[in-house]
Amino acid sequence: HALVRPVAVYSDLGALLTVRAVGDPASERVRHACRRGAAASEIATAAAVCSHAGSWLHGFQRSYAPAQALQSPHLPTPEAFVEYVDQRLSRMQQFPFALPQRSRQRMRSVLAACLSRDAALLQPVTLSHSDFGPHNLLCDGERITVLDFELIPQHPWFDAAYFVESLAGFSGPRYNTRQVLRLQRAFLNGYG
């Protein structure tokens, strides 16, 4: 896996200039693989990209050892986290992968009960990409290159959930739900 090498920082603009990254947008490979009638080779290639993305994320999170305690903006209290999760689930209601309202309410109550028993479930916090999806990956057939880090403190599962949710965006009559689920499983298997 690769990262783009920075060459200049413009702090007054909030910008970082990097060398040109090699590869094609992974989102295009994923989009083609999720379409109805996609070739088996397109699906296998996209699954490999998703698996590599999962293993990259796992390695990135394991390589970061915080020098100080971090606090996530989404994890200040168990109640705030439950509300955040509920907001994310409500945004997914338009997709064919959405939970029914009753399941969403049950998930919220189970999460709240678990966190009331053990708030330490919100730990550990690590630096996250914060926008980790196929749209921020390039692939050249042999490796992936990750782009556009925000490096915000989050629970390690934040980026994993974001990636799975971004794949769920490939929905509608032009896409095959089974192929999307296959790519989600490939990512999660790579993530471990």
C-alpha positions as CSV (number, residue, x, y, z in Angstrom):
1,H,0.0,0.0,0.0
2,A,1.1,3.5,-0.6
3,L,0.6,7.0,0.7
4,V,1.2,10.2,-1.3
5,R,4.4,12.1,-0.3
6,P,3.8,15.7,0.8
7,V,6.1,18.3,-0.7
8,A,4.7,21.6,0.6
9,V,2.4,22.8,3.3
10,Y,0.3,26.0,3.1
11,S,-1.0,26.4,6.6
12,D,-2.7,29.8,5.9
13,L,-4.8,28.0,3.2
14,G,-5.2,24.7,5.1
15,A,-3.7,23.0,2.1
16,L,-1.1,20.3,1.6
17,L,0.6,19.8,-1.8
18,T,1.7,16.2,-2.6
19,V,3.4,14.5,-5.5
20,R,1.1,13.1,-8.2
21,A,-0.4,9.9,-7.0
22,V,-0.5,6.9,-9.4
23,G,-3.6,4.9,-10.1
24,D,-7.2,5.0,-11.0
25,P,-10.1,6.0,-8.7
26,A,-11.2,2.9,-6.8
27,S,-14.7,4.2,-6.8
28,E,-14.9,3.6,-10.5
29,R,-13.9,0.0,-10.2
30,V,-16.4,-0.5,-7.3
31,R,-19.2,1.3,-9.2
32,H,-18.7,-0.9,-12.3
33,A,-18.6,-4.1,-10.1
34,C,-21.8,-3.2,-8.4
35,R,-23.8,-2.6,-11.6
36,R,-26.1,-5.3,-12.8
37,G,-24.5,-7.4,-15.5
38,A,-20.9,-6.7,-14.2
39,A,-18.3,-9.2,-15.4
40,A,-17.0,-11.7,-12.9
41,S,-13.5,-10.2,-13.4
42,E,-14.7,-6.7,-12.5
43,I,-16.4,-8.0,-9.4
44,A,-13.2,-10.0,-8.4
45,T,-11.0,-7.0,-9.0
46,A,-13.3,-4.7,-6.9
47,A,-13.4,-7.3,-4.1
48,A,-9.6,-7.4,-4.1
49,V,-9.5,-3.6,-3.8
50,C,-12.0,-3.6,-0.9
51,S,-10.0,-6.4,0.8
52,H,-6.8,-4.4,0.4
53,A,-8.5,-1.3,1.8
54,G,-9.6,-3.3,4.8
55,S,-6.2,-4.6,5.5
56,W,-4.6,-1.2,5.0
57,L,-7.0,0.4,7.5
58,H,-6.3,-2.4,10.0
59,G,-2.6,-1.9,9.6
60,F,-2.9,1.9,9.8
61,Q,-4.8,1.8,13.0
62,R,-2.5,-0.8,14.6
63,S,0.6,1.3,13.7
64,Y,-0.6,4.4,15.5
65,A,0.4,4.5,19.2
66,P,-1.1,7.6,20.8
67,A,1.4,9.7,22.8
68,Q,-1.5,11.2,24.7
69,A,-5.1,10.5,25.5
70,L,-7.3,11.5,22.6
71,Q,-11.0,12.5,22.7
72,S,-13.2,11.9,19.7
73,P,-15.7,14.6,18.8
74,H,-18.4,11.9,18.5
75,L,-17.5,10.1,21.7
76,P,-17.6,12.7,24.6
77,T,-20.3,10.7,26.4
78,P,-22.2,7.4,25.8
79,E,-25.4,9.4,25.2
80,A,-23.8,11.6,22.5
81,F,-22.4,8.5,20.8
82,V,-25.9,6.8,20.8
83,E,-27.4,9.9,19.3
84,Y,-24.6,10.1,16.6
85,V,-25.1,6.4,15.7
86,D,-28.9,7.0,15.4
87,Q,-28.3,10.0,13.1
88,R,-26.1,7.9,10.8
89,L,-28.6,5.1,10.7
90,S,-31.4,7.6,9.9
91,R,-29.4,8.9,6.9
92,M,-29.3,5.4,5.5
93,Q,-33.1,4.9,5.4
94,Q,-33.2,5.6,1.7
95,F,-30.9,2.7,0.7
96,P,-32.1,-0.9,0.2
97,F,-29.7,-1.8,2.9
98,A,-31.5,0.3,5.5
99,L,-32.8,-1.1,8.8
100,P,-36.5,-1.0,9.4
101,Q,-37.5,1.7,11.9
102,R,-38.2,-1.0,14.6
103,S,-34.7,-2.5,14.1
104,R,-33.1,1.0,14.3
105,Q,-34.9,1.7,17.6
106,R,-33.9,-1.7,19.0
107,M,-30.3,-1.1,17.9
108,R,-30.3,2.3,19.7
109,S,-31.7,0.8,22.9
110,V,-29.3,-2.1,22.9
111,L,-26.3,0.2,22.3
112,A,-27.5,2.6,25.1
113,A,-27.9,-0.4,27.5
114,C,-24.4,-1.8,26.6
115,L,-22.8,1.6,27.1
116,S,-24.6,2.2,30.4
117,R,-23.0,-1.0,31.7
118,D,-19.6,-0.4,30.2
119,A,-18.7,3.1,28.8
120,A,-15.2,1.8,28.2
121,L,-16.6,0.2,25.0
122,L,-16.0,3.7,23.4
123,Q,-12.3,3.2,23.8
124,P,-9.8,3.0,22.3
125,V,-9.6,6.2,20.3
126,T,-7.2,6.4,17.5
127,L,-6.5,8.9,14.7
128,S,-8.8,8.1,11.8
129,H,-8.9,9.0,8.2
130,S,-12.5,10.2,8.8
131,D,-13.6,9.9,5.2
132,F,-12.4,6.4,4.3
133,G,-14.2,5.1,1.3
134,P,-13.5,4.0,-2.3
135,H,-13.7,7.7,-3.4
136,N,-10.4,8.4,-1.5
137,L,-8.5,5.4,-2.9
138,L,-6.5,5.0,-6.0
139,C,-5.5,1.6,-7.3
140,D,-3.0,0.6,-10.0
141,G,-3.6,-3.2,-10.1
142,E,-0.9,-4.0,-7.5
143,R,-1.5,-1.6,-4.6
144,I,-3.8,1.1,-3.3
145,T,-3.0,4.6,-2.4
146,V,-5.0,6.4,0.3
147,L,-5.8,10.1,-0.2
148,D,-7.3,12.9,1.9
149,F,-6.6,12.2,5.5
150,E,-8.3,14.3,8.2
151,L,-6.7,12.5,11.1
152,I,-9.4,13.2,13.6
153,P,-9.6,11.2,16.8
154,Q,-12.3,8.5,16.5
155,H,-13.1,5.0,17.6
156,P,-11.2,2.5,15.3
157,W,-14.5,1.2,13.9
158,F,-15.5,4.7,12.6
159,D,-13.5,4.4,9.4
160,A,-14.6,0.8,8.9
161,A,-18.3,1.7,9.3
162,Y,-17.8,4.7,6.9
163,F,-16.4,2.4,4.2
164,V,-19.2,-0.1,4.5
165,E,-21.8,2.7,4.5
166,S,-20.2,4.3,1.4
167,L,-20.5,0.9,-0.5
168,A,-24.2,0.9,0.5
169,G,-24.5,4.1,-1.6
170,F,-24.3,1.9,-4.7
171,S,-28.0,1.2,-4.7
172,G,-31.0,1.5,-7.0
173,P,-32.2,-0.3,-10.1
174,R,-28.8,-0.2,-11.9
175,Y,-27.0,-2.0,-9.0
176,N,-26.9,-5.5,-7.8
177,T,-27.4,-5.7,-4.0
178,R,-25.6,-9.1,-3.8
179,Q,-22.5,-7.7,-5.4
180,V,-22.5,-4.7,-3.0
181,L,-22.8,-7.1,-0.1
182,R,-19.9,-9.1,-1.5
183,L,-17.7,-6.0,-1.6
184,Q,-18.7,-5.1,2.0
185,R,-17.8,-8.6,3.2
186,A,-14.4,-8.4,1.3
187,F,-13.6,-5.1,3.0
188,L,-14.6,-6.5,6.5
189,N,-12.6,-9.7,5.9
190,G,-9.6,-7.6,5.0
191,Y,-10.1,-5.5,8.0
192,G,-10.3,-8.5,10.2
